[in-house]
Amino acid sequence: MKLHEYAALDATGLAALIRRGEVTAYEVAALANRAIALVNPQLNAVIETYDDRIGGLDETGLGNGPFRGVPMLIKDVRGNEKGRKVEFGSRLAEGYVCDGDTHLAELFRGAGLNIIGRSNAPEYSIATSTENLLYGNTSTPWREGYSAGGSSGGAASAVAAGVVPVAHGSDIGGSIRIPASWCGCIGLKPSRGRVSAGPQIDEGGFGLSMNFAQTRTMRDTAALLDCLSAPQPGDPFHVPAPDGGFTSWLNRKPEKLRIAWTTAPTMDAPVDPETAGAVEVIAKQLEDMGHMVEQSDLVFDQEAASRMMCAVWFFGFHRTLDAIGRRTGRVPGPDNLEPVTWEIYKRARDMDPYEFLDGLAWINKARREIGRFFDRYDVLVSPATAQVSQPHGLYGLNLPGLSPEEYMVLADEPVQFAFPYNVAGTPAISLPMMIHSSGLPIGVQLGAGPAREHLLIALGAALEEAMPFADHLPPLHVTRCR
């Protein structure tokens, strides 16, 4: 297999070749490693590779799932594997080694995926942009020096550039969908509880965070969701999967759906006119497919949400960092934490616990309002991000003089449409539908009610067929860099 042939395949196609014996998992891992060497100097998406799963790969140790032998990357935050490093993009955690597997890592391996390394992420996955002082900034493959988004930016950059067909991502406020939008790939945030966060924790971010992946095709998205939707012992929620699994919805046309669309900002920050125009094009496309489509705005105060995040996201954050420091022999401080992170640490250390309870009460109120919206509509179409990718230096954590609240409001301006789905615990997906006049990709977001990922998969597959987005390749793609 040639490198350009490898980079052109999605995970499903690559797995089929391996299954038929036309290429081996060992050969595919070597091709992924060559792809990293080719484009990573410009992207900085991959921060570590695992020699024992590339040159030293023992194929008998791979799982027997549908993606057997397909290489992937794990994000430098969760999805921990025993004996592997996870450094959270932080100098405080440099050299930290995991002492146990997560269920997520077990599920990835059970699907047959070959985890060949780690992808870059901002410090503790806080930022809208993947920039950190430990490993540096990650670029979108559409323009070097422009952000891949955050926090799963290394994953999205690598997938969009053809390095690997799938890569782990996590999403507490848009961290799968934002990079998907800015890098031009598919990013699904599943429903709350759909993918196990155990065994070390019951839920990430007090129920706001979910794990999944960056992908290039809807068939990979559906098949991987089938693999990861496996409740584990002791999970607090068991979310039922649809009859026939998610893959069966790729070619199913759902009954006439009630679809709303909006481009109205949720905070005092504008939406790029071309991004708004892309939403209207997709709404019209869905109407032409026979669905009932109308303009309707989801009422959500993102500025209030941004302030609330500090009370909920960062409750106990100082204790987490103190524990990491004890493991690595460091004391948290401005010499090993980025300026915004250091301010968050101090804010958490001095937080009144009643702020946390007030934050949970706000989430409950907002979730009920969002739930009423999805009683009226099956799906909401909106921008995935209000702006296309922006230059590095605007939204990273190395910004002095900002309080945590000020940073959150600033960082949420370009990505304001993402967070309602984390509050509601409902699924949402970013699809790479169009190219901006600047040459950067535009992501359009589809969101649905609880446990209704199957509708997003059906609509995403229909849009993929009607407006093929896999045809768009970025300048820093493996097939274009010889």
C-alpha positions in Angstrom: 0.0 0.0 0.0 1.2 3.5 -0.9 1.1 6.3 1.6 -1.4 8.3 -0.4 -3.7 5.2 -0.6 -3.6 4.8 3.2 -4.4 8.5 3.8 -7.3 8.4 1.5 -9.1 5.6 3.3 -11.5 5.9 6.3 -11.2 3.4 9.2 -13.9 1.2 7.8 -12.2 0.9 4.4 -8.8 0.3 5.9 -10.1 -2.4 8.3 -11.7 -4.1 5.3 -8.3 -4.3 3.5 -6.7 -5.7 6.6 -9.4 -8.2 7.1 -9.0 -9.5 3.5 -5.2 -9.7 4.0 -4.4 -7.1 1.3 -2.4 -5.2 3.9 -1.3 -6.0 7.5 -1.8 -4.0 10.6 2.0 -3.8 10.9 2.3 -2.2 7.5 -0.6 0.2 8.2 1.0 1.3 11.5 4.3 2.0 9.6 2.4 4.1 7.1 0.7 6.1 9.9 4.2 6.7 11.4 5.4 7.9 8.0 2.4 10.2 7.8 3.3 11.7 11.2 6.9 12.3 10.1 5.7 14.0 7.0 3.1 16.5 8.3 3.6 16.7 12.1 6.5 19.3 11.9 3.9 21.7 10.5 0.9 20.7 12.5 2.3 19.6 15.9 -0.7 17.3 16.4 1.1 14.3 17.7 3.2 14.5 20.9 4.2 10.9 21.4 4.3 7.7 19.4 4.4 4.1 20.8 7.2 2.1 19.3 5.7 -1.2 20.6 2.6 -0.5 18.6 4.4 0.5 15.4 7.7 -1.2 14.6 7.3 -3.6 17.5 3.6 -4.3 16.9 2.4 -7.8 17.9 -0.7 -8.2 15.8 -2.0 -11.1 17.9 -2.6 -8.7 20.7 -5.1 -6.6 18.7 -8.8 -6.8 19.5 -11.2 -8.5 17.1 -13.6 -5.7 16.7 -14.6 -4.2 13.3 -11.6 -1.8 13.3 -9.0 -4.4 13.9 -5.5 -3.0 13.0 -6.6 0.6 12.3 -4.3 3.1 13.9 -5.6 5.8 16.2 -4.4 8.4 18.6 -5.4 8.9 22.3 -5.9 12.5 23.6 -3.5 13.7 26.2 -6.1 14.0 28.9 -8.3 10.9 29.5 -8.6 7.5 27.9 -5.6 6.5 30.0 -3.8 3.3 29.5 -1.8 1.6 32.2 1.9 2.3 32.0 1.4 5.1 29.4 2.0 8.8 30.0 -0.8 11.3 30.2 0.5 14.9 30.9 -2.7 17.0 30.3 -0.6 19.4 28.2 0.9 20.7 31.5 4.4 21.2 32.8 3.1 20.3 36.2 2.1 16.8 35.0 5.2 16.2 32.8 6.2 12.6 33.0 2.9 11.4 34.7 2.3 7.7 34.1 -1.1 6.1 34.4 -1.4 3.2 36.9 -4.6 1.7 35.4 -6.7 1.4 32.2 -9.9 3.4 31.6 -12.9 1.5 30.2 -12.6 3.9 27.2 -9.2 2.6 26.4 -10.4 -1.0 26.8 -13.3 -0.3 24.5 -11.1 1.3 21.8 -8.8 -1.7 21.9 -11.8 -4.1 21.9 -12.9 -2.4 18.7 -9.6 -3.5 17.2 -8.1 -0.1 17.1 -4.3 0.2 17.4 -3.5 3.1 19.7 -0.2 4.3 18.3 0.4 7.5 20.3 -0.9 10.7 21.9 -2.4 13.8 20.4 -1.8 17.3 21.7 -4.3 19.2 23.9 -4.4 22.5 25.8 -3.5 22.4 29.5 -6.1 20.3 31.3 -8.3 20.6 28.2 -9.6 24.0 29.3 -8.9 26.2 26.3 -10.8 26.8 23.0 -7.5 26.4 21.2 -4.8 23.7 21.4 -1.9 25.7 22.6 0.3 24.8 25.6 3.7 25.7 27.0 4.7 22.0 27.3 4.4 20.9 23.7 3.5 24.0 21.7 0.6 25.0 19.4 -1.3 22.7 17.1 -2.3 24.1 13.7 -5.3 23.3 11.6 -4.1 21.5 8.4 -5.9 24.3 6.4 -3.4 26.9 7.5 -0.2 26.7 9.5 -0.3 29.1 12.5 -4.1 29.0 12.7 -5.7 27.1 15.6 -6.9 23.5 15.3 -9.4 24.4 18.0 -9.6 22.9 21.4 -9.5 20.9 23.3 -9.3 17.9 21.0 -7.2 19.9 18.5 -4.4 17.5 18.1 -6.9 14.7 17.3 -8.9 16.7 14.7 -5.7 18.1 13.0 -4.3 14.6 12.6 -7.5 13.1 11.3 -8.2 16.0 8.8 -4.6 15.7 7.6 -4.8 12.0 6.8 -2.4 10.9 9.6 -5.0 8.5 11.2 -8.6 8.0 10.2 -10.0 8.3 13.8 -8.7 9.8 17.0 -10.0 10.1 20.5 -11.6 13.3 21.6 -13.5 14.5 24.7 -16.0 17.3 25.0 -17.0 19.3 28.1 -18.0 22.5 26.3 -17.5 21.8 22.6 -14.1 20.2 22.7 -14.9 17.6 20.0 -17.1 19.8 17.9 -14.9 22.9 17.9 -11.8 21.2 16.5 -14.0 19.3 14.0 -15.3 22.6 12.8 -11.9 24.3 12.6 -10.1 21.3 11.0 -12.9 20.1 8.7 -13.8 16.7 10.1 -16.7 15.1 11.8 -17.1 15.5 15.5 -19.9 13.9 17.5 -20.6 14.5 21.2 -22.7 11.6 22.4 -25.5 11.8 25.0 -24.6 11.9 28.6 -23.7 8.5 29.9 -23.6 6.9 26.4 -19.8 6.1 26.7 -18.4 4.9 30.0 -16.1 7.3 31.9 -15.1 4.6 34.5 -13.7 3.1 36.4 -11.8 5.9 38.1 -14.6 8.4 37.9 -18.4 8.1 37.4 -18.8 11.1 35.1 -16.5 13.7 33.7 -17.1 17.3 34.6 -20.1 16.5 36.8 -21.9 15.1 33.9 -20.9 17.8 31.3 -18.1 15.9 29.7 -18.3 13.0 27.2 -15.7 11.0 25.3 -15.8 9.9 21.6 -13.7 10.6 18.6 -12.9 12.7 15.5 -13.7 10.9 12.2 -13.8 11.6 8.5 -17.0 9.6 7.5 -20.4 9.0 8.9 -20.0 5.3 8.6 -16.9 5.4 10.8 -18.9 7.6 13.3 -21.8 5.1 13.4 -19.7 2.0 13.7 -17.4 3.4 16.4 -20.5 4.5 18.4 -21.7 1.0 18.2 -18.4 -0.2 19.6 -18.3 2.4 22.5 -21.9 2.2 23.5 -21.3 -0.6 25.9 -22.3 0.0 29.5 -19.7 -1.0 32.0 -20.2 -2.4 35.5 -21.2 0.3 38.0 -21.9 3.0 35.4 -24.4 5.5 36.7 -26.4 5.5 33.5 -27.2 2.9 30.9 -28.4 4.7 27.8 -30.3 2.4 25.4 -29.0 2.1 21.8 -31.5 2.0 18.9 -32.7 -1.4 17.6 -30.2 -2.6 15.0 -27.5 -0.3 16.3 -26.3 3.0 15.0 -24.9 1.7 11.8 -28.3 0.6 10.6 -29.3 4.3 10.5 -26.8 5.2 7.9 -29.2 4.2 5.1 -32.5 4.7 6.9 -34.6 7.7 6.1 -36.3 8.9 9.2 -39.9 10.0 9.1 -40.6 13.7 8.5 -38.7 15.5 11.2 -39.4 18.8 12.9 -36.1 20.7 12.3 -35.3 24.2 13.6 -32.4 26.3 12.4 -30.8 29.4 14.0 -27.8 31.7 13.5 -28.7 34.0 16.3 -25.7 34.6 18.7 -26.1 33.4 22.2 -23.8 36.1 23.6 -22.6 39.6 22.6 -20.3 38.3 19.8 -21.1 38.2 16.1 -21.6 35.2 13.8 -19.5 35.2 10.6 -21.9 35.9 7.7 -20.6 33.0 5.6 -21.0 30.6 8.5 -24.6 31.9 9.0 -25.1 31.4 5.2 -23.9 27.8 5.4 -26.5 27.0 8.1 -29.2 28.4 5.9 -28.0 26.2 2.9 -28.1 23.1 5.1 -31.6 24.0 6.4 -32.8 24.3 2.8 -31.2 21.0 1.9 -33.0 19.3 4.8 -36.2 20.9 3.7 -35.7 19.6 0.2 -35.3 16.1 1.7 -38.9 16.4 3.0 -38.5 17.5 6.5 -40.4 20.4 8.2 -37.9 23.1 8.6 -38.3 26.6 10.2 -36.3 29.3 11.8 -36.4 29.2 15.6 -33.9 30.4 18.2 -32.8 28.4 21.2 -32.8 30.8 24.1 -29.5 30.3 25.9 -27.4 32.9 27.8 -23.9 31.8 27.0 -22.3 34.7 29.0 -24.1 33.5 32.1 -23.0 30.0 31.2 -19.4 31.1 30.8 -19.4 32.5 34.3 -21.2 29.5 35.7 -18.5 27.2 34.3 -16.0 28.5 36.7 -18.2 27.4 39.7 -18.9 23.9 38.3 -16.0 23.0 36.0 -13.4 24.1 38.5 -14.9 23.0 41.8 -12.1 21.0 43.4 -9.7 21.7 40.5 -7.0 22.7 43.0 -7.2 19.3 44.7 -6.8 17.5 41.3 -3.6 19.6 40.6 -2.3 19.1 44.1 -2.6 15.3 43.6 -0.8 15.5 40.2 1.9 17.5 41.8 2.4 14.9 44.5 2.8 12.2 41.8 5.3 14.3 39.8 7.2 15.9 42.7 6.1 19.5 41.9 4.1 22.1 43.7 1.4 23.9 41.5 2.5 27.4 40.8 3.1 30.0 38.0 6.3 28.3 37.0 4.5 25.1 35.9 1.0 26.3 35.2 0.0 28.7 32.4 -1.3 32.1 33.6 -5.0 31.4 33.2 -4.7 28.0 34.7 -2.9 29.4 37.7 -5.7 31.9 38.2 -8.2 29.1 38.0 -6.2 27.1 40.5 -6.4 30.0 43.0 -10.1 30.6 42.3 -10.8 26.9 43.0 -8.8 26.9 46.2 -10.8 29.8 47.6 -14.2 28.9 46.2 -17.3 29.0 48.4 -18.9 25.6 48.0 -22.3 27.2 47.7 -21.1 28.7 44.4 -20.9 25.1 43.1 -24.4 24.3 44.3 -25.7 27.5 42.7 -24.0 26.4 39.5 -25.7 23.0 39.6 -29.0 24.8 40.1 -28.4 27.0 37.1 -27.6 23.9 35.0 -30.8 22.3 36.1 -32.9 25.3 35.1 -31.1 25.7 31.7 -31.4 22.0 31.0 -35.2 22.1 31.5 -35.5 25.1 29.1 -33.4 23.2 26.4 -35.6 20.1 27.0 -38.7 22.1 26.3 -37.2 23.3 23.0 -36.5 19.7 22.0 -40.1 18.8 22.8 -41.1 21.1 19.9 -38.3 20.1 17.5 -36.4 16.9 16.8 -33.2 18.6 15.5 -31.6 22.0 15.7 -29.3 23.2 12.9 -26.8 26.0 13.9 -23.2 27.0 13.4 -20.8 24.6 15.1 -18.5 27.6 15.7 -19.5 31.3 15.2 -16.1 31.9 13.5 -13.8 29.8 11.4 -10.3 29.0 12.7 -8.4 32.0 14.2 -4.7 32.6 14.6 -2.8 31.2 17.5 -2.4 33.5 20.5 -6.0 34.6 20.9 -7.6 31.8 23.0 -4.8 29.9 24.7 -4.2 29.9 28.4 -0.9 31.9 28.2 -2.8 35.1 28.5 -1.8 37.2 31.6 -4.1 39.5 33.6 -7.4 37.6 33.0 -9.7 36.3 35.7 -11.1 32.8 35.1 -14.5 34.5 34.4 -13.0 36.9 31.9 -11.1 34.2 30.1 -14.2 32.0 29.8 -16.3 34.8 28.2 -13.5 35.6 25.8 -12.8 32.0 24.8 -16.5 31.2 24.3 -17.2 34.0 21.8 -16.1 32.0 18.7 -17.6 28.7 20.0 -20.8 29.8 21.7 -23.2 27.4 20.1 -21.6 24.2 21.6 -22.2 24.4 25.3 -26.0 24.0 25.5 -25.7 20.3 24.6 -23.2 19.7 27.4 -25.7 21.3 29.8 -28.6 19.3 28.4 -26.6 16.1 28.1 -27.9 15.6 24.6 -26.0 14.7 21.4 -24.7 17.1 18.8 -22.4 16.7 15.8 -20.3 19.1 13.7 -20.2 18.4 10.0 -17.7 19.9 7.6 -20.1 21.2 5.1 -18.5 24.2 3.3 -15.3 26.1 2.7 -15.1 29.8 3.8 -13.8 32.4 1.3 -10.7 32.6 3.5 -10.0 28.9 2.6 -10.9 27.6 6.0 -13.6 25.0 6.7 -17.0 25.8 8.1 -18.7 23.4 10.5 -22.4 23.2 10.8 -23.9 21.7 14.0 -26.9 19.4 14.3 -28.2 18.8 17.8 -31.0 16.5 19.0 -32.9 15.5 22.1 -31.7 12.9 24.6 -30.4 9.6 23.3 -31.2 10.5 19.7 -27.8 10.1 18.1 -29.5 7.9 15.5 -31.3 10.9 14.0 -28.0 12.8 13.7 -26.4 9.8 12.0 -29.2 9.4 9.6 -29.2 13.1 8.7 -25.4 13.3 8.6 -25.3 10.4 6.2 -27.9 11.9 4.0 -26.0 15.2 3.9 -22.8 13.4 3.2 -24.3 11.8 0.2 -26.0 15.0 -1.1 -23.0 17.3 -0.4 -19.9 15.1 -0.2 -17.5 16.7 2.3 -14.8 14.1 2.1 -13.8 15.6 -1.2 -12.3 18.7 0.5 -8.7 18.1 1.4 -6.6 20.7 3.3 -3.2 22.0 2.0 -1.3 20.2 4.8 -2.7 16.8 3.9 -0.5 13.7 3.7 -1.5 13.2 0.0 -0.3 16.7 -0.8 3.0 16.7 1.1 5.6 14.7 -0.7 
